[in-house]
Amino acid sequence: MLSGFFFANYLLKFTFQSHNCFALFKILLFLFRYFFMQKLLCCLFLLLVFSQSKAQILSRKTYTIQYSETTPKIDGILDEALWNTAQNATHFTQTIPSPDQPSNFETEVKMVYGSKSIFVGAVMHQSKKELSKLLTARDETNNINADVFSVFFDTYDDHQNGYAFRVTAAGVQQDERLSGGDQYGDVSWDAVWISKVKMNDQGWCVEMEIPFSAIRFTTGDQMKWGVNFFRLQRKKNENSYWNPINVQQSGFLAQTALLDGFQKMKPPVRLFFISLPLAWLFRKSLRR
């Protein structure tokens, strides 16, 4: 832009000195078009960026979680009354094999929370012949011959840190602490949580209880998290998410849905234990 300005100034001086009015008119017309087009292109670029960011915000789904005085029995059967009033998350979107297309399999996910835990219930509709449920060791759910359901929490909604809880159709658990906004994280991190899988005529169901003491989060009246649900249907090799994921966009946690509805949450009590020899050494060091 600056070099163009100096070049235009030089042309104008030269034209004035040569007293060529027609050339002066052509140069003025050229300069008008040059600077006008630059400003126009700049405005169009900013408008494009703004429209894309706005579209991403508008496309973010919201799950409003409800508080429940009663807690469900974790048995893989969603027959308690509390599930009837919970919001139902459906209409998953593929990333594999057909990005941005609706999933070929119906999935329903519901959540409630109590004073100590958050509860997740999911129904994966499919026929029994389409089910894959290879039994593996804990924390071995990647690239196995089994259907998988996962829930992701971005408990600070900062798009950087979060947690993943996965359960296979065989009932195998895997949990990860996420960082850097990625989908996969530290598999060596092990939380204490409960899950149960049950097969039925509709497909397979999973119930999960994740204690608040197992994860880190801020408390307050307006507490909001990021959340997403994932389903792998192994025989069709279909990956799908509740909140759509753009595989060309970096930042997996930045593409989560909004989880709100929490009210007057209290921070959980986290206990840690010190063995007697360590406690004796610690007390002795204080006396010095």
N, C-alpha and C positions, 0 to 999 in steps of 0.2 A: 504493500500500500504506500509506504513512504517513498520507495524508489519510483513508483508510478507518479507520485505527486511532483517530484523533482523533474522527471522527464516531461510532464505536462507543462511545468513552469518554463522549461527550456524551449519547448515548442512555441509557446505563446510569445516569449520574448523575441524569438527568431521571426515569427510571423508579423509582429508589430513593426519590427525593424524593416521588413521587406514590403510593408504596406499592401499585402495581398489579402483583400477582404474575403474573397471566396475561400481561400485556404484557411483563413481565421474561422470562418463559419464551419467548415468541415472539421477543424480541430475541436471547436467547442462542442459540436455534435458528438464527435468521438468521445470526448471527455465525459459528457453527460451520460452517454450509454455505458461507458466503462465503470464510472463510479456508481451509477444507478444499479447496474447488474450485480456489482459486488455487494451492495447493500441488500438487494433483493435476494441473492443467494444466501447471504448470512441470515436473513430473516426466515427464509424457508428452512434452513438447517436447524435453527433454534425451534421453529414450529414443529419440525419432525421429531426432534429430541423430546420436546414437551409432550407431544401427542403419544409417543411411545411410553414414556414414564407414566402418563396419566392412564393409559390403557392397562399397564401392569398393575397400577393401584386399583383400578376398577375391577380387574379380573380376580382380585384376591377374595376368596370365599371367606365366610365367617361362620364359626361354630360357637353357639352360645350354650355353654354348659350349665347344668342345673345342679343345685345342691340337693342331697337326699339324706333324710334322717336315718333311713334304713340302708343297709348294705346288702348287695347281692351275694348269693352263695356262688363261689367260683367253681362251677361244674361244667361249663361249656354249654349250658342251656339257658337261654335268655327268656325265662318264664316269669320273672318277678315283675310286679306292677310298675316299678320305677322305670323300667325300660320303655314302657308304653308312652310315657310323656317326654322322653328324651328326644332331642333333635336327631333326625336320621340323615346321615351323610351318604349320598349315593352319587351316581353319574360320574364314574371314574373316567380318566382320560389316559390314553396310551402314550408311552414313550417308545416302546418296542412291541411289535414290529412296525406299527403305523403311527408315527408321532402325530399328536394333536387330534387323533380320531377317538371316538367313544370306545370304551372297552367292550369286548364281546361277551363279557361275563358280568352279571349283576353283583354288586357288593353293597352291603349295608353296614354302617358303623355308627354306634351310639356311645355316648360318654356321660357319666355323672361323677360327682365328687362328694366325698364325705368329710368328716373332720380330720381324718388321718390319711386318706388315700384318694387316688383318682381311679375310676373304674372304666374299662373299655370293653365293649361287646361288639363283635363283628360276625357277620354271616356272609360266607363266600358261596354264592349259588353256582352250582355246576352238577353235572351227572357224576355218578360214582366211577364210571369208566374213564372219566377225565381227571381223576384224582391221582396225585403223586404224593407219597408219604414215606420216603426213605428215612429210616431211623439213624441218627448220627449222635455224636457226642455233643455236649453243650458248647455253644459258641462256634458251631460249624454249620452255618446255614448258607454260606456263599457257594455258588456253583455246585449245588447238590440236586439230586433228583427228588425234589419235594416242593410242594406249593408253600408259599410263605405269605404271612401277613405281618406288616410292620406299622408302628406308630412312631412319629418323630415329634419331639417337643423342643422348641426354641424358647426356653423358660424366661429369658430376658428380652425376647423379641429384638435382639441386636444383630441377627443374621450371621452371627459368628460362632456362638457356642450352643450346644444342645445335647439331646440324648436320643438314642434309637433303641426301641424295644421290638424284637422280632420273635415270632413264633411260627414254626412249621406245622404242616398238617399232621405230623407225627408227634407234635407236642414239644419239640426241641426249642429251647430258649436261646436267644442271643441278645446281649445288650452292649451298647457302645456309648462312650462319651465322645461327642463330636466337637471339633474345633476348626477354625478357619472357614466356617461356612460349608464344610464338605458333608457329603452324604454318609461317608464311612469314617470311622474314627478308631478309638482305642478299644480293641476287643478284650484286652486284659482287664479292663474295668468291669467289675462284677457287682451288680446291685442285688439286693434281696427283694424279689417280687414274685407274684403268683400268677400262673396261667393254667388254663385247662382247655383242651380241645375235645370236641364231640362231633361225630359224624351223624348225619341224618339224611332224609330223602331229598332235602334241598341242596345239600353239599356238605360243607363243614363249618363249624362255629368255633369261635375262641372267645373266652372271657379272660380279662387281665385285671389284676389289682396291683397298682404301682404306688407304694407308700410315698408320701411327700418327703419323708426323711431320707429317701434314696436319692433325691435330686436337689439341686440348688436353684433358688428363685427368690425374687424380691417379693415382699408382701405389701399390701395396701388395698384401698377400696377400689382402685381402678387398675388392678393387676391384669395384664394381658400377655398372652404367650403367642408364639407361632406354633402351628400344628399341621401335620400332614399325615395321610394314610397311604400305605403302599400295598399292592397285591401282586404277587408273582404267580401266574398260572403256568406251571412248568411244561406240560405237554404241548401247549400252544406257544410256549416261550413268550408269553405276553406280560409285559410290565405296565402297570397302570397306577395312577395317583389320583387322589381326590382333588387336591388343588393342582391344576395342570402345571407340568414342568417343561420348560423349554430347554432342551438338551444343548442348544447352541449358546445359552446364556450361562455365564459363570455365577457361582453362588447358589448352592442348593437350598440353604436355609433362608435365603432372601426370597424364595418362591413358595414359602409356606402360607397356609391360610391363617386367619386371625382367630385365636381362641380367647373368648371373653366370657363374662358371666360370673367370674369368681367374686365373692363378696366377703369382706372382713376375714380374710385369711390370716391365721396366726402362724408364725414360724415354727416348724417342728422342732422337737427336742432331739438333739443328736448326742448320743452317749458314746464315750470311748472308755476302754478299760485298760488299766495298767497292771501288769503282773506284780506279784508281791516282791520279788527281788528288785525290779525296776522302781517300785514305789519306795522301797527301803533306801536305794541309792539316791533317789530324788530327794527324800526327806533329809538324808545325811548331807547332801550338797547344800541344802538350805541352812543347815546349822553352822556351816563354816563361816 
